[in-house]
Amino acid sequence: MSTELTAAQLRAYDGSDASKPIYVAIRGKVYDVSAGRGFYGPGGDYAIFAGREASRALAKMSKDSADVSGDLAGLSDKELGVLADWEKKFLAKYPVVGRLA
């Protein structure tokens, strides 16, 4: 896992270019979620997370664009637990391809 991406570089992997994989970051780890293109690709239920750091939104179970960030400040213990559950699901289902710089 040596690839480091900036947030701006990560945005290029949002599913809008079918020739590129789709990436989602959680707690700074970048996952290749291309296997879930129907969910994360354009028009998918979770497309808002594609090409972005989605930790806060996942913790809050939110699809509000204001929550799609890596900012964990002010999250409750329950929300941090929800995020940990999401992280386990992603680790089990999708390969980690890098880290956010």
TADAKA-V897912 format. One record per pair of residues at least 24 apart in sequence whose ideal C-beta (glycine too) atoms are under 10 Angstrom apart, sorted by the first residue. I is the first residue (numbers start at 1). J is the second residue. Records with the same first field share a line. If there is no record, write none. Layout:
I=J  J
This chain:
1=29  30  95  96  97  98  99
2=97  98  99
3=30  96  97  98  99  101
4=28  30  98  99  100  101
5=30  51  97  98  99  100  101
6=100  101
7=51  52  53  69  70  100  101
8=51  101
9=51  98  100  101
10=50  51  52  53  98  100  101
11=50  51  52
12=51
13=40  50  51  52  97
14=40  41  42  47  48  49  50  51  52
15=39  40  41  42  43  44  47  50  51
16=41  42  47  50  51
18=42
20=51
21=95  97
22=46  47  49  50  51  94
23=49  50  51  52  94  97  98  100
24=49  50  51  52  53  54  55  58  68  90  94
25=49  51  52  53  54  55  70  90  96  98  99  100
26=53  54  55  57  58  59  70  83  84  86  87  89  90  91  94  96  100
27=53  54  55  58  59  70  72  83  84  86  87  90  99  100
28=53  55  70  98  99  100  101
29=53  55  87  90  91  94  96  97  98  99  100
30=94  95  96  97  98  99  100
31=87  90  91  93  94  95  96  97  98
32=94  95  96  97  98
33=90  93  94  95  97
34=94  95  97
35=93  94  95
36=90  93  94
40=94
53=100
54=83  86  90
55=80  83  86  87
56=83
57=83  86
58=82  83  84  85  86  87  89  90
59=83  84  85  86  87
61=86
70=100
